[in-house]
Amino acid sequence: METAYAQVIEACNQRRPRPGLGQTQTIQAEANKKARHKPVRLLLEETRSVTPLLKPCMMMSP
């Protein structure tokens, strides 16, 4: 059981984008802001290729 758990964690970590580069940097910068955030639609448009890697189920309908 522990081996399967470790394999899932490792697979998730491998697909995670590297921090501080390109679109990931944009998301980090917005997350660190206290005010004047970009609108969500604009942020998703700018980070279109990275967002599904971070939250694959975010855009699914209920």
BAFI-3210 file (N, C-alpha, C; in Angstrom, 3 decimals, decimal comma, padded with zeros to 6 digits):
// residues 62
n [1|2|3|4|5|6|7|8|9|10|11|12|13|14|15|16|17|18|19|20|21|22|23|24|25|26|27|28|29|30|31|32|33|34|35|36|37|38|39|40|41|42|43|44|45|46|47|48|49|50|51|52|53|54|55|56|57|58|59|60|61|62]
n.u [000,823|001,900|003,838|002,339|001,111|003,344|004,145|002,061|002,287|004,844|004,373|002,608|004,253|006,177|004,791|004,230|004,732|007,858|008,787|008,779|009,278|008,267|004,863|004,202|005,509|003,967|001,567|002,492|003,285|000,831|-000,465|001,006|000,373|-001,233|-003,237|-005,027|-005,298|-005,141|-007,956|-009,711|-010,363|-008,583|-006,140|-006,308|-006,346|-003,792|-002,214|-002,735|-001,595|-000,368|-002,149|-004,003|-002,217|-001,668|-004,179|-006,111|-008,886|-010,247|-011,772|-013,977|-017,450|-020,039]
n.v [-001,191|001,284|001,600|001,997|004,381|006,073|005,977|007,293|009,863|010,529|010,499|012,656|014,745|014,746|015,686|018,240|021,656|023,473|025,727|029,336|029,867|031,207|030,835|029,727|031,381|033,668|032,852|032,422|035,022|036,386|035,006|035,793|038,434|041,058|042,773|044,154|042,069|040,167|039,710|036,588|035,294|036,484|035,745|032,932|032,765|033,714|031,771|029,336|026,812|025,821|025,772|023,484|021,472|021,995|022,055|019,800|019,229|021,573|022,991|021,471|020,717|020,721]
n.w [000,000|000,825|-001,155|-003,501|-002,815|-002,650|-005,305|-006,615|-005,520|-006,471|-009,261|-009,500|-008,643|-010,663|-012,886|-012,207|-012,932|-013,177|-010,619|-010,766|-013,450|-016,504|-017,220|-014,786|-013,022|-013,294|-012,064|-009,459|-008,773|-008,782|-006,740|-004,544|-004,232|-002,374|-003,034|-005,869|-007,819|-010,877|-013,036|-012,875|-015,297|-017,126|-015,985|-016,231|-019,001|-019,646|-018,489|-019,661|-020,474|-018,210|-016,047|-016,165|-015,445|-012,809|-011,510|-012,511|-012,472|-012,210|-014,113|-014,630|-014,980|-012,449]
ca.u [000,000|002,789|004,513|001,380|000,964|004,569|004,148|001,106|002,899|005,955|003,803|002,083|005,385|006,860|004,030|004,141|005,674|008,926|008,417|009,582|009,549|007,174|003,488|004,188|005,928|002,805|000,644|003,104|003,251|-000,548|-000,785|001,710|-000,152|-002,237|-004,311|-004,924|-005,111|-005,692|-009,206|-009,471|-010,403|-007,331|-005,073|-006,431|-005,960|-002,339|-001,546|-003,554|-000,954|000,105|-003,259|-004,493|-001,226|-001,773|-005,531|-006,750|-010,346|-010,771|-012,724|-015,065|-018,747|-020,441]
ca.v [000,000|002,444|001,734|002,603|005,778|006,771|006,074|008,343|011,141|010,765|010,823|014,025|015,665|014,803|016,469|019,615|022,558|024,038|027,054|030,506|029,959|031,471|030,954|029,388|032,594|034,556|032,366|032,692|036,466|036,739|034,410|036,531|039,796|041,328|043,552|044,400|040,816|040,098|038,953|035,149|034,936|036,934|034,887|031,612|032,922|033,868|030,571|028,264|025,499|025,377|025,608|022,100|020,636|022,253|021,699|019,196|019,146|022,888|023,491|020,499|021,142|019,914]
ca.w [000,000|000,882|-002,435|-004,427|-002,384|-003,049|-006,770|-006,992|-005,150|-007,400|-010,571|-009,411|-008,553|-011,957|-013,865|-011,713|-013,611|-012,348|-010,104|-011,118|-014,881|-017,436|-016,749|-013,365|-012,320|-013,294|-011,039|-008,159|-008,522|-008,449|-005,440|-003,501|-004,119|-001,333|-003,653|-007,314|-008,555|-012,224|-013,105|-013,040|-016,723|-017,740|-015,454|-016,871|-020,411|-019,704|-017,975|-020,214|-020,567|-016,889|-015,112|-016,060|-014,763|-011,386|-011,059|-013,688|-012,375|-011,905|-015,111|-014,844|-014,492|-011,288]
c.u [000,868|003,490|003,596|001,193|002,165|004,629|003,205|001,695|004,020|005,440|003,257|003,214|006,124|006,113|003,896|005,157|006,715|008,552|009,348|009,906|008,264|005,819|003,368|004,576|004,765|001,827|001,204|003,040|001,848|-000,935|-000,141|001,204|-001,170|-003,444|-004,036|-004,582|-005,680|-007,037|-008,904|-009,459|-009,116|-006,170|-005,117|-006,033|-004,439|-001,591|-002,243|-002,883|-000,516|-001,052|-003,784|-003,495|-001,320|-003,113|-006,294|-008,276|-011,007|-011,884|-013,865|-016,374|-019,179|-021,300]
c.v [001,256|002,673|002,398|004,081|006,606|006,953|007,177|009,722|011,497|011,162|012,247|015,041|015,799|015,662|017,928|020,493|023,118|025,433|028,146|030,650|030,218|031,645|030,616|030,597|033,587|034,147|032,659|034,169|036,910|036,192|035,190|037,956|039,894|042,075|043,664|043,139|040,949|039,383|037,479|034,757|035,327|036,057|033,501|031,668|032,998|032,603|029,303|026,894|024,960|025,054|024,177|021,155|020,795|021,788|021,073|019,184|020,501|023,313|022,513|021,044|020,225|018,727]
c.w [000,000|-000,446|-003,460|-004,107|-002,836|-004,556|-007,246|-006,691|-006,129|-008,788|-010,585|-009,381|-009,885|-012,956|-013,456|-012,436|-012,645|-011,893|-010,618|-012,590|-015,655|-016,785|-015,265|-012,531|-012,239|-012,199|-009,648|-007,805|-008,114|-007,073|-004,301|-003,310|-002,990|-001,919|-005,154|-008,108|-009,962|-012,153|-013,430|-014,511|-017,433|-017,273|-016,095|-018,342|-020,553|-019,297|-018,456|-020,215|-019,205|-015,952|-015,051|-015,380|-013,250|-010,805|-012,225|-013,641|-012,165|-012,869|-015,401|-014,304|-013,342|-011,654]
res [m|e|t|a|y|a|q|v|i|e|a|c|n|q|r|r|p|r|p|g|l|g|q|t|q|t|i|q|a|e|a|n|k|k|a|r|h|k|p|v|r|l|l|l|e|e|t|r|s|v|t|p|l|l|k|p|c|m|m|m|s|p]
***
